[in-house]
Structure formats: C-alpha cells, structure tokens
Amino acid sequence: MTYIELLQALEQRLGYQHLPLNARASNMKNLFDSTPVHHELMQRLVQGLYRNNACRVLTDTVKRDACFDAVITVRQETLKNGTTDVDAYRLLDDLFQVLGELFPVLPEPTEAEAKRTADVLPFPRRNSR
C-alpha cells in the first residue's frame, strides 16, 4: 500500500471532516482540500506517517510497523497534553482500529511450517527391462 492509498483509506473510514484530502495533491503542501476538524492533530499524524515510512513522494510504500509507531508517538503526545478533548481521543482510537483493519496481523507459522524447507515429490516407478 502506498502513502496516498493509506490516507485515502483513512479518509474513507474516518470521514472527510477528519481527513479532507485533495484529490489532485502532488505533495505534502497541498495534501488537504480544506481544514480538518482537528487540524493540528491531523497534520502531525500525516507528517509522522510520511516521516516514519521514509517517504519522499506520496506514492512511496508504507509499512505496518512504521505506521503504528507514528500514530503511537502522536497519541502519547496528545494524551499528555492537558487540553485534549474527548473527540480527539476517540479519533485516535478509531485511527488505531482502522490501521488494524488495513494492516492485519498475519498468524505465526506453526513449528512444522517453519521447519519445512522443501517438499518431497514422489516419482512414479519405471519398470526396468
């Protein structure tokens, strides 16, 4: 998934009011179409996602762990702030839930699957004459 695809998925699930993306955005400066409800919070989030994934353009690939690290950092800063309102807190919770849906955790391989290095294929016997 690319950075812009991630943001589009977040916009679709969280709502335009929280992440109003500019459909013709070509860089970070013109990313928003209008002002989000929690403008400063969303700016920190999108910049953190961009930076943690080492993106250079909007079409760079993002990784699950880098995305969660970015959101965790912003969430901790926001929760330490004494003026954080309930809506911002809920938005961050919703964001974690959506990221979990977009980047599902893959089950760990079983011990037998982890040790398997090759498949043994049986060859049919040929009659020797």
TIFI-581268 format. One record per residue (C-alpha): x, y, z; residue number from 1; residue in three letters; chain. Coordinates in nm, 3 decimals. Each point is the difference from the previous one (the first is absolute). Layout:
((X,Y,Z),NUM,Ala,A)
...
END
This chain:
((0.000,0.000,0.000),1,Met,A)
((0.128,0.347,-0.084),2,Thr,A)
((-0.009,0.305,0.227),3,Tyr,A)
((-0.278,0.168,-0.198),4,Ile,A)
((-0.201,-0.324,-0.014),5,Glu,A)
((0.028,-0.025,0.378),6,Leu,A)
((-0.126,0.356,0.042),7,Leu,A)
((-0.287,-0.062,-0.242),8,Gln,A)
((-0.102,-0.312,0.196),9,Ala,A)
((0.018,0.200,0.324),10,Leu,A)
((-0.209,0.278,-0.152),11,Glu,A)
((-0.261,-0.250,-0.115),12,Gln,A)
((-0.025,-0.166,0.342),13,Arg,A)
((0.048,0.298,0.232),14,Leu,A)
((-0.189,0.253,-0.208),15,Gly,A)
((0.078,0.303,-0.214),16,Tyr,A)
((-0.039,0.232,0.300),17,Gln,A)
((0.302,-0.163,0.167),18,His,A)
((0.217,-0.050,-0.308),19,Leu,A)
((-0.110,0.223,-0.290),20,Pro,A)
((0.239,-0.110,-0.272),21,Leu,A)
((0.061,0.197,-0.314),22,Asn,A)
((-0.058,-0.247,-0.285),23,Ala,A)
((0.260,0.182,-0.212),24,Arg,A)
((0.266,0.018,0.271),25,Ala,A)
((0.350,-0.037,-0.138),26,Ser,A)
((0.197,0.064,0.320),27,Asn,A)
((-0.039,0.050,0.375),28,Met,A)
((-0.065,0.375,-0.033),29,Lys,A)
((-0.329,-0.042,-0.186),30,Asn,A)
((-0.112,-0.324,0.167),31,Leu,A)
((-0.310,0.142,0.171),32,Phe,A)
((-0.296,0.130,-0.198),33,Asp,A)
((-0.130,0.194,0.300),34,Ser,A)
((0.067,0.024,0.372),35,Thr,A)
((-0.056,-0.323,0.199),36,Pro,A)
((-0.203,0.014,0.322),37,Val,A)
((0.316,-0.068,0.204),38,His,A)
((0.236,0.185,-0.232),39,His,A)
((0.319,-0.004,0.208),40,Glu,A)
((-0.049,-0.363,0.104),41,Leu,A)
((-0.058,-0.117,-0.357),42,Met,A)
((0.298,0.198,-0.128),43,Gln,A)
((0.224,-0.169,0.257),44,Arg,A)
((-0.144,-0.341,-0.090),45,Leu,A)
((0.041,0.028,-0.377),46,Val,A)
((0.350,0.146,0.038),47,Gln,A)
((0.093,-0.273,0.249),48,Gly,A)
((-0.125,-0.272,-0.235),49,Leu,A)
((0.197,0.156,-0.285),50,Tyr,A)
((0.319,0.038,0.203),51,Arg,A)
((-0.010,-0.340,0.176),52,Asn,A)
((-0.042,-0.178,-0.334),53,Asn,A)
((0.291,0.199,-0.149),54,Ala,A)
((-0.225,0.118,-0.282),55,Cys,A)
((0.134,0.239,-0.262),56,Arg,A)
((-0.314,0.017,-0.213),57,Val,A)
((-0.366,-0.074,0.067),58,Leu,A)
((0.020,-0.327,-0.194),59,Thr,A)
((0.271,-0.159,0.217),60,Asp,A)
((-0.085,-0.326,0.176),61,Thr,A)
((-0.092,0.000,0.368),62,Val,A)
((0.058,-0.273,0.257),63,Lys,A)
((-0.220,-0.116,0.285),64,Arg,A)
((0.249,0.048,0.285),65,Asp,A)
((0.110,0.345,-0.117),66,Ala,A)
((-0.364,0.113,-0.019),67,Cys,A)
((-0.082,-0.125,0.349),68,Phe,A)
((0.318,0.158,0.140),69,Asp,A)
((-0.098,0.336,-0.148),70,Ala,A)
((-0.351,-0.014,0.143),71,Val,A)
((0.122,-0.117,0.341),72,Ile,A)
((0.241,0.293,0.021),73,Thr,A)
((-0.270,0.255,-0.085),74,Val,A)
((-0.249,-0.172,0.230),75,Arg,A)
((0.239,0.016,0.298),76,Gln,A)
((0.072,0.369,-0.063),77,Glu,A)
((-0.371,0.073,-0.031),78,Thr,A)
((-0.097,-0.186,0.316),79,Leu,A)
((0.267,0.183,0.203),80,Lys,A)
((-0.147,0.331,-0.110),81,Asn,A)
((-0.244,0.123,0.265),82,Gly,A)
((-0.233,0.156,-0.256),83,Thr,A)
((-0.075,-0.311,-0.208),84,Thr,A)
((-0.374,-0.031,-0.055),85,Asp,A)
((-0.205,-0.319,-0.007),86,Val,A)
((-0.051,0.017,-0.378),87,Asp,A)
((0.375,0.002,-0.066),88,Ala,A)
((0.043,-0.295,0.236),89,Tyr,A)
((-0.275,-0.194,-0.185),90,Arg,A)
((0.149,0.092,-0.337),91,Leu,A)
((0.334,-0.150,0.105),92,Leu,A)
((-0.174,-0.317,0.119),93,Asp,A)
((-0.190,-0.024,-0.329),94,Asp,A)
((0.324,0.054,-0.189),95,Leu,A)
((0.163,-0.295,0.180),96,Phe,A)
((-0.297,-0.219,-0.081),97,Gln,A)
((0.007,0.095,-0.369),98,Val,A)
((0.376,-0.059,-0.022),99,Leu,A)
((-0.055,-0.343,0.153),100,Gly,A)
((-0.255,-0.076,-0.273),101,Glu,A)
((0.226,0.131,-0.277),102,Leu,A)
((0.307,-0.185,0.128),103,Phe,A)
((-0.124,-0.327,0.149),104,Pro,A)
((0.242,-0.202,0.209),105,Val,A)
((0.100,-0.317,-0.179),106,Leu,A)
((-0.001,-0.315,0.212),107,Pro,A)
((0.338,-0.139,0.099),108,Glu,A)
((0.096,-0.314,-0.193),109,Pro,A)
((-0.038,-0.325,0.188),110,Thr,A)
((0.314,-0.184,0.102),111,Glu,A)
((-0.042,-0.253,-0.279),112,Ala,A)
((-0.044,0.276,-0.260),113,Glu,A)
((0.300,0.192,0.132),114,Ala,A)
((0.230,-0.305,-0.022),115,Lys,A)
((-0.116,-0.114,-0.342),116,Arg,A)
((0.266,0.081,-0.254),117,Thr,A)
((-0.114,-0.194,-0.304),118,Ala,A)
((-0.274,-0.226,-0.125),119,Asp,A)
((0.085,-0.357,-0.094),120,Val,A)
((-0.170,-0.100,-0.320),121,Leu,A)
((-0.048,-0.371,-0.075),122,Pro,A)
((0.112,-0.119,-0.341),123,Phe,A)
((-0.191,-0.283,-0.166),124,Pro,A)
((0.192,-0.325,-0.029),125,Arg,A)
((0.110,-0.110,-0.339),126,Arg,A)
((0.019,-0.364,-0.088),127,Asn,A)
((0.350,-0.095,-0.100),128,Ser,A)
((0.033,-0.252,-0.284),129,Arg,A)
END
